[in-house]
Amino acid sequence: MKLKEQRTDVLKDSLAAAMQCTFIHFPLLHCNHWTLLMLNTLNGRWDLYNSLAKLNKKHADRAKQLANQIANDINGLIPGTIRITNKVRTVRATPQQHPDSYDCGVIVCYLMNRISRNKEIDPNLSRQQCIRFRAKIVLKLLSDRPRSWNPEDNEDSDFDI
């Protein structure tokens, strides 16, 4: 089997598996800013969440490029699934980060958490709520014993603080 055919088969299998989920999240990093592009597989629609609405144009353009590419792949490779649109709707009720913060990544994590658990999104997320959510993420990462760093493991001196 040729490499191109193998890649197509892997992509087809991956997309078919992903389409079994209700929401597929695509966290996007573009120009040092995180946004969330989300595909709803039940209706074939895309939503873009951007915590800096003022910079929406360049991030929306990048999200539209990706959505178009993925929609074409899904529509072309997986017949019989719902038709995926290439139009992207910007969700206006997205929590906005404070101008002097770097909370875009935290807000993307918050959005993925809330959407995947079918919970309401608070569009007025406060700076204090972002700080608490960031702390919860850190706590989860550090308390996951099999996969987290242990201060007693001092083998790698390159990372000494």
C-alpha positions in Angstrom: 0.0 0.0 0.0 1.3 3.4 -0.9 2.1 6.0 1.8 -0.7 8.4 0.6 -3.3 5.6 0.7 -2.1 4.6 4.2 -2.4 8.3 5.4 -5.9 8.5 3.9 -7.0 5.3 5.7 -5.6 6.5 9.0 -7.3 9.9 8.5 -10.6 8.2 7.5 -10.5 5.9 10.6 -9.6 8.8 12.9 -12.4 11.0 11.5 -14.9 8.2 11.7 -14.0 7.6 15.4 -14.2 11.3 16.2 -17.6 11.6 14.6 -18.9 9.3 17.3 -18.5 12.1 19.8 -21.0 14.9 20.0 -18.4 17.7 20.1 -15.0 17.8 18.7 -12.7 20.5 20.1 -9.9 22.1 18.2 -7.9 24.5 20.5 -6.1 26.8 18.1 -3.0 28.8 18.9 -2.6 31.7 16.4 -0.5 34.8 16.9 0.1 33.9 20.6 -3.6 33.7 21.3 -5.7 30.6 22.1 -9.2 30.2 20.7 -11.6 27.2 20.5 -13.1 25.9 17.3 -15.7 23.3 18.0 -17.6 21.0 15.7 -21.1 19.8 16.7 -21.4 16.4 15.0 -25.2 16.3 15.6 -25.9 19.3 13.3 -22.6 19.6 11.4 -22.0 23.2 12.6 -18.9 25.0 13.7 -18.6 27.4 16.7 -15.7 29.7 17.4 -15.0 30.9 20.9 -12.6 33.8 21.2 -11.8 35.5 24.6 -10.5 38.6 22.8 -13.5 39.6 20.6 -11.6 42.7 19.4 -9.1 40.5 17.6 -11.8 38.3 16.1 -11.0 38.9 12.4 -7.6 37.3 12.1 -8.5 34.4 14.5 -11.8 33.8 12.7 -10.1 33.7 9.4 -7.7 31.0 10.6 -10.5 29.0 12.2 -12.5 29.2 8.9 -9.5 27.8 7.0 -9.2 24.9 9.4 -13.0 24.2 9.5 -13.1 24.2 5.7 -10.3 21.7 5.4 -11.8 19.4 8.0 -15.3 19.7 6.6 -14.0 18.7 3.1 -12.1 15.8 4.6 -15.1 14.5 6.6 -17.6 15.1 3.8 -15.3 13.4 1.2 -14.0 10.5 3.3 -17.0 9.4 5.4 -20.1 9.1 3.3 -23.4 8.7 5.1 -22.5 11.0 8.0 -24.2 14.4 8.5 -23.0 17.0 6.1 -20.4 19.3 7.8 -20.8 22.9 6.9 -17.7 25.1 6.3 -19.3 28.1 7.8 -18.1 29.2 11.3 -20.3 31.0 13.8 -18.6 33.2 16.3 -20.1 32.7 19.7 -20.8 36.2 21.1 -21.4 34.9 24.7 -17.8 33.8 25.1 -16.1 34.9 28.4 -13.7 37.8 27.7 -10.3 37.9 29.2 -9.1 41.1 30.9 -6.9 43.2 28.6 -3.8 42.8 30.9 -4.2 39.0 31.4 -3.0 35.9 29.5 -6.1 33.9 30.4 -7.0 32.8 26.8 -5.6 29.3 27.4 -7.4 29.0 30.7 -10.6 30.2 29.1 -10.3 27.6 26.3 -9.8 24.9 29.0 -12.9 26.2 30.9 -14.9 26.1 27.7 -13.9 22.6 26.8 -14.7 21.4 30.3 -18.1 23.1 30.4 -19.2 22.1 26.9 -18.0 18.4 27.2 -20.0 18.1 30.5 -23.0 19.8 29.1 -22.8 22.7 31.6 -23.7 26.3 31.2 -21.0 28.7 30.1 -20.7 31.9 32.2 -20.0 34.7 29.6 -19.1 37.0 32.5 -16.3 34.9 33.9 -14.4 37.1 36.4 -10.7 37.4 36.7 -11.0 35.7 40.1 -12.9 32.7 38.5 -10.1 32.4 35.9 -7.5 32.3 38.7 -9.4 29.6 40.6 -9.9 27.6 37.4 -6.2 27.9 36.6 -5.4 26.6 40.1 -7.7 23.7 39.6 -5.9 22.8 36.4 -2.5 22.9 38.2 -3.8 20.8 41.1 -5.2 18.2 38.7 -1.9 18.0 36.8 0.2 17.7 40.0 -2.1 15.2 41.7 -2.2 12.8 38.8 0.5 10.5 40.4 1.2 8.1 37.5 1.8 11.0 35.1 2.9 13.9 37.2 6.3 15.2 38.4 7.4 14.0 41.8 9.8 16.3 43.7 11.7 13.2 45.0 12.6 12.4 41.4 15.7 14.6 41.1 17.3 12.8 38.2 17.1 15.7 35.7 19.3 18.5 36.9 18.5 20.6 33.8 15.2 21.5 35.4 16.4 22.5 38.9 14.7 25.6 40.2 
